[in-house]
Amino acid sequence: MPDSPQFSVISGDVIGRILEEDPARTVEAVRQAYLAHGDRQSINPPSSFLRFPERPESRIIALPASLGGSFGVDGIKWISSFPQNIASGIPRASAVLILNDQQTGYPFACLESSIISATRTAASAALAAAELHSNRTRPRSVTFFGTGLIARYIHTYLRDTGWEFATVHVHDHNDEYAQAFRNYLTGSGEQAEIVITGAEAAVRSSNLVVFATTAGEPHVTELDWLSHNPVVLHISLRDLSPEIILSSANVVDDAEHCLKANTSPHLAHKLAGHAEFINGTLSEIMSSKAEVPTDRPLIFSPFGLGVLDLAVGISVYREARAQGLTTPIPGFFHDLNRYA
């Protein structure tokens, strides 16, 4: 018989401390989640978008998922994106993650999840950068195109997983944001030369380019900007024209998920009428089931899988319990006696 259901809350402060303790643990959780997903040990339904006609720039997204293997957890991430928050100096995204017991279905934890979401995105990007350079020389220059919270987390995870750069190029449509990101980099101890530059120069300047913008449609349309065949971490998904996608090698996290919602790969799919431009998934690259050419730009476009949030969330939950850092909510479930 299962134990009587208990429910706990884990605050962002606790989650942040646990994640900062061991970035390698988070990257490994993301790696194992990708492999489990590739081995069909997961269920990852399409995300559901709550949109607002009177606020078309805003949305709230539900990402349900189930993850088997050593993770053994179900759950859902509920994440909002309100770009107007940026003008007030707070991040555009906020989120919670609910974890459900696979035996009873009862939720057993609620975690502040904007940190988990940003961290799993950054860990995925760092993992992809390493895997996609397995047959390429690691670059000494990186470009951050877009300078918000996600860019900051990606920089942290690249640094904490062994990447070292001589130059960091920075571009943002807002000069104030670009300067703030430069100040962050300097304050983080980054030893590289930091150069704020225009859009074209930013893309041309590095063999590793990170797109982390809030763009809703393609704004980089010149294939010649990528003539040096960089690795592109296309985290924000809608920056590159479909023509660039079709002229490049492409790796995704999940083709079914990525070819929707007017992402750049989705637009390329609609333009070409096929998905043959996708060379493989990241899990296939890690498992040596797919290879990518080196004679063209290599673009990683991750739609963002709910199973990654579950992987990081359950890892944090287990560590928080081990350290006695969860906050139990007594009486959260009102009536547990069916025949009271």
Buried (B, 14 or more C-beta within 10 A) or exposed (E): EEEEBBBBBBBBEBBBBBBEEEBEBBBBBBBBBBBBBBEEBBBBEBBEEEEEEEEEEBBBBBBBBBBBBEBEBBBBBBBBBBBEBBEEEEBBBBBBBBBBBBEEEBBBBBBBBBBBBBBBBBBBBBBBBBBBBEEBEBBBBBBBBBBBBBBBBBBBBBBBBEBEBEBBBBBBBEEEBBBBBBEBBEEEEBEBEBBBBEBEBBBBBBBBBBBBBBBEEBBBEBBEBBEEBBBBBBBBBBBBBBBBBBBBBBBBBBBEBBBEBEBBBBBBBEBBEEBEBBBBBBBBBBBEEBEBEEEBBBBBBBBBBBBBBBBBBBBBBEBBEEEEBBEEEEEBEEEEEEEE
